Each structure stands twice: as structure tokens, then as C-alpha cells.
């Protein structure tokens, strides 16, 4: 099932909502969080939304297509932040594969001060949301991180 989802320029964004989480997947997801002991769980597992749904769609749906993420960044006036010292809470991070695909995203919840890298809130697949350091998340998300801020 999909919901109506558009950029600020009224371009539609493909999305979907799952309603079930299998027992096998649920047990695997519980182990996922245990492999990152410094990551703090924030919510229970949910199949209703994914990381991009958290970051760009208010936890209402899942976004999978790279083209949709790129469209949101363009239409909604996101600017890339290239200097880590300029990152602020509320900015977003996107984890890219070496091929340039946006595999994962999250929101900066804390930066600066004593922190060397920002703290991120992101959703791990169908697992719950976690608050974690920039690199304290599953490696499958990708080695390249880029930060963005909406101009609005």
C-alpha cells in the first residue's frame, strides 16, 4: 500500500507501507541492535516505515528508490554541508554506497561540544530507531556519508 507523498514542488514520490513483520525477521532484527552495543534503541521494530521514511516522510511510509531521494533533495532545497564543524541538530545524513546509491539516512540529534562526530537517529531496516554515532551502524549502509540542511 502507498500513501500520497510529494515534494514541495508537487512531484510525486513512490513509497510503500508494509503491515507485517515475520517472526524470523523480528528475531534477526533484535540481534542487529545487539551487534552495536553503543547504539541506543529508541523504538520497537516496525515495518510501517524505513530510514528514508523517518528522515523525509514523518515515519509514515518507506521510500526505496534513489531517484525519489534525489528528487526530495533537489525539490525541497537541501544544501550539502561539507564541513563537519557546521553540522547542527536537525540536519540529515545520507549514507551512500561506493556506487553512489543512497542506502540509508538519518537525522542529526546532537553535534559539536565534546563530540568528535555527531549523534544520529536512524531506523535500521525494519528494526526500530536507534540513536548512534555516525559510524556505529550496520556496515551494509555504505562507507560514504554526506550531510544536508534544508534551506527553509
GULO-404555 format. One record per residue: x, y, z of N, C-alpha, C, O in turn; residue in one letter. Coordinates in steps of 0.001 Angstrom, whole numbers, plus 500000, padded with zeros to 6 digits. Layout:
N
XYZXYZXYZXYZa;...
***
This chain:
152
500844498822500000500000500000500000500891501244500000501948501252500630x;500472502274499307501208503531499244500322504672499737499095504563499741x;500953505755500147500230506968500518500597508057499515501577507925498782x;499831509105499484500160510236498626501320510977499280501220511428500421x;502412511096498548503609511751499060504221512570497935504453512056496840x;504483513842498205505005514745497184506126515603497741506218515820498950x;506978516089496846507965517090497225507254518436497341506060518540497058x;507977519446497750507378520784497864506992521355496507506212522304496433x;507531520785495434507176521229494078506107520336493454505898520360492241x;505438519552494287504314518701493901504688517526492994503838517007492270x;505939517110493032506347515907492316506102514702493207506531514680494361x;505414513703492675505092512510493443506319511676493760507270511619492980x;506285511025494924507382510169495370506823508775495617505893508596496404x;507407507781494928506976506401495133507287505974496563508347506301497098x;506361505244497178506526504792498550505653503575498778504812503239497943x;505852502917499907505013501777500256504977501605501773505883502036502486x;503920500970502242503765500642503657503585499140503796502689498558503185x;504432498516504595504253497106504951503452497057506235503471497994507033x;502756495965506422501955495859507638502384494708508536501958494631509688x;503224493812508021503591492653508823505094492507508948505851492850508039x;505504491996510084506903491704510363506961490247510793506432489886511844x;507604489406509981507647487979510288508440487718511566509287488523511953x;508166486602512213508866486216513442510356486052513167511185486473513973x;510696485450512046512111485250511694512810486596511556513895486795512102x;512192487513510830512788488839510651512854489590511978513839490276512252x;511821489467512798511797490125514106512981489664514953513658490491515564x;513238488368514999514355487844515791515704488291515229516622488603515988x;515824488321513884517056488803513275517291490275513623518420490685513895x;516229491052513612516351492476513896516767492738515338517506493684515609x;516299491911516257516711492066517653518221491863517786518872492548518575x;518777490927517022520214490681517051521003491838516438522123492128516857x;520412492489515452521061493611514783521436494697515778522551495218515740x;520523495036516657520795496056517666521849495613518661522628496438519138x;521892494337518983522873493819519944524291493876519393525246493946520167x;524450493847518077525790493896517490526384495300517506527544495486517137x;525617496266517923526084497657518046525728498129519458524753498853519661x;526526497710520407526189497903521823526121499365522258525448499684523238x;526799500247521553526740501668521941525520502379521372525167503469521822x;524873501761520377523667502353519808522518502174520799522316501087521340x;521774503244521029520656503179521983519339502980521224518968503802520386x;518634501875521526517333501674520879516362502775521298516328503172522462x;515583503258520352514628504328520629513188503855520475512302504328521187x;512943502921519544511588502411519315511639500905519092512708500329518891x;510481500284519130510366498868518799510434498687517284510266499653516539x;510680497451516820510668497196515376509315497564514755508266497459515390x;509380497997513500508173498361512761508428498173511278509503498508510781x;507462497647510582507583497512509130506849498643508407506820498664507176x;506262499572509140505458500638508534506294501670507781505791502298506848x;507560501861508163508416502862507520509861502402507603510209501552508423x;510700502972506744512133502688506775512898503961507122512299504969507496x;514216503911506998515044505058507371514683506313506583514578507396507160x;514491506178505263514133507351504454512728507851504794512446509044504686x;511856506936505201510532507341505660510607508125506957509826509051507173x;511549507757507826511797508526509052512324509912508700511816510923509185x;513337509947507860514016511203507540513157512164506722513156513367506980x;512430511641505743511743512514504783510218512439504810509565513272504181x;509628511476505511508171511299505426507512511120506789506461510486506882x;508098511656507831507476511684509160507012510329509669505954510218510290x;507814509289509403507534507935509912506238507332509358505634506475510003x;505810507769508180504533507293507649504654506203506603503684505486506358x;505825506052505970505941505146504831507404504819504567508296505348505231x;507643503957503605509006503599503207509303504144501815508454504105500925x;510505504646501645510992505137500358512195504287499984513104504118500796x;512216503758498789513308502870498376514120503403497206515328503173497141x;513496504091496303514171504456495051515128505635495228514788506659495819x;516341505451494693517350506511494725516831507783494080517107508889494547x;516072507613492996515554508778492279514621509605493162514594510831493055x;513863508950494025512980509673494938513752510494495958513383511630496256x;514823509919496493515653510642497473516298511845496801516308512940497363x;516843511647495589517470512748494861516452513849494545516777515034494617x;515233513461494198514180514432493901513836515260495140513650516473495044x;513751514621496283513464515339497526514570516347497816514292517504498130x;515822515911497710516945516816497987516905518045497078517180519161497519x;516563517832495816516518518934494843515287519813495058515415521025495235x;514103519215495043512862519992495106512667520700496438512089521786496486x;513145520096497513512927520676498837514089521543499307514173521887500486x;514976521893498393516064522854498634517023522450499744517285523233500656x;517544521240499670518582520814500606519943521232500056520216521083498865x;520781521750500930522165522086500592523093521137501318522852520785502473x;524152520721500646525137519856501291526007520667502243526394521795501939x;526304520086503382527201520689504379528513519939504260528568518736504512x;529559520633503883530831519960503624531794519996504805532739519209504847x;531579520877505749532470520978506910531764520412508142530723520924508555x;532332519355508727531715518687509891531438519659511044530481519459511792x;532240520685511199532030521605512320530779522464512146530331523101513100x;530213522489510942528999523268510673527713522463510844526621523011510696x;527826521178511153526651520318511288525902520664512572526506520845513630x;524570520751512461523712521093513591522610520054513771522262519355512820x;522058519944514980520880519089515153519783519505514172519554520694513946x;519124518526513606518094518779512600518588518574511184517783518373510274x;519904518619510976520450518305509665520257516816509409519985516051510335x;520398516411508164520251514991507844521573514443507324522413515178506806x;521733513144507475522889512440506921522358511358505991521368510688506285x;523038511206504865522720510117503951523980509280503783525065509801503524x;523811507971503936524898507010503765524805506474502334523768505949501928x;525883506609501583525911506190500190526812504968499994527814504796500688x;526435504135499042527301503028498631528437503600497787528410504772497413x;529426502775497493530520503225496636530036503506495213530727504182494451x;528863502998494849528273503269493532527468504565493533526988504998492485x;527319505188494703526587506451494778525123506327495123524388507312495055x;524677505125495495523274504939495864523027505356497307523807504994498187x;521958506111497574521627506484498951520967505297499670519766505067499527x;521766504547500443521295503325501087520614503551502432519813502724502867x;520924504659503091520454504856504462520444506352504758521213507118504177x;519566506754505666519539508160506074519126508266507531518570507329508104x;519403509407508113519031509671509494519093511161509777519439511964508911x;518750511510511006518737512906511425519776513142512514519935512319513416x;520470514246512429521426514632513459520636515068514683519765515933514592x;520946514463515842520258514844517075521178515573518049520710516237518975x;522487515447517838523437516155518696524744516319517938525185515407517238x;525365517496518084526639517753517412527423518785518208526893519425519116x;528694518936517853529538519935518482529930519578519900529802518429520322x;530406520565520626530826520365522019531914519317522122532928519402521429x;531714518332522979532691517269523193532643516181522124533500515297522103x;531660516238521248531506515187520235532484515380519077532618516480518542x;533154514314518704534014514344517525533162514159516274533382514813515255x;532191513261516367531233513051515275529828513236515844529611513029517037x;528881513622515003527521513847515503526818512553515896527178511470515434x;525804512681516760524903511571517066523751511620516085523247512689515739x;523345510437515642522330510297514609521157509487515146521358508554515924x;519959509822514752518785508971514971518404508429513603518108509189512681x;518415507090513479518034506477512212517306505170512458517377504596513544x;516618504717511449515870503462511521516640502407510762517038502625509618x;516852501266511389517643500200510777516709499166510173516148498332510885x;516544499222508862515668498301508128514296498291508808513716499350509045x;513775497101509123512505497012509842512707496979511347511749496843512108x;513951497104511771514212497207513208513708498571513668513163499339512876x;513887498855514910513445500140515423514410501253515080515352501079514308x;514150502391515672515048503532515546516148503396516592515931502864517681x;517339503892516237518477503878517147519126505252517151519166505931516125x;519633505657518305520486506840518409521900506289518479522212505462519336x;522752506752517573524084506153517438525092507156516913524725508190516355x;526359506843517095527414507625516478527358507464514973526739506527514469x;527985508351514266527928508368512811528251507015512189527570506595511252x;529261506331512682529683505049512103529234503832512898529541502703512513x;528526504033513981528087502904514808526723502402514337525732502432515066x;526717501939513078525506501382512477525937500270511522527128500135511245x;525014499483511021525388498383510137526227498843508937525896499828508278x;527303498123508670528220498479507588527569498425506212528020499093505282x;526507497630506079525845497484504781525282498800504259524945498904503079x;525177499814505131524597501072504698525525501881503810525060502724503042x;526816501646503897527735502315502980528784503141503672528583503658504771x;529917503252502995531068503931503594531075505445503437531859506129504095x;530214505979502576530258507413502277529088508109502962527938507698502810x;529387509167503718528318509941504358528369511378503859529437511966503692x;527189511918503629527055513322503243525949513926504091524926513291504347x;526169515161504521525206515863505368524500516943504559525077517554503659x;523211517162504912522412518142504188521556518942505172521210518469506255x;521229520162504761520331521030505533519324521641504573519681522116503495x;518074521622504977517023522244504179517130523763504347517264524254505467x;517071524491503261517203525957503297515990526634503936516069527794504343x;514889525927504024513654526555504503513637526703505990512666527213506548x;
***
